Amino acid sequence: MLRKDLELLSVLPSLCDAIKAFLTERGLKGLGKIGVFRDREASDAEVLVLEYGIEGKTYSEVLKLWDDACIEASNNFPPEILKKVVIVFDEL
């Protein structure tokens, strides 16, 4: 259960701050929300979903931003944390 994963919970604020900084550094506005996705077929499979709506960008631009943000996250956060997290960027 993600709610009991103290390592993930301790890193989550830093990860959210890093994504916010990533967007801010590029002059972007985004609306973020956090959720948990549970696989219906595997009751113990959960991932944390960090979803950001990006304002004023095309789908192609949002996809490139998402790719860059994921690379930055992988360079700054341990893989054992990131395998429990899904980062989603979408158009607003």
Buried (B, 14 or more C-beta within 10 A) or exposed (E): EBEEBEEBEEBBEEBBEBBBEBBEEEEBEBEBEEEEEEEEEEEEEBBBBBBBBBEEBEEEBBBEBBEEBBEBBEEEBEEEBBEBBBBEBBEE
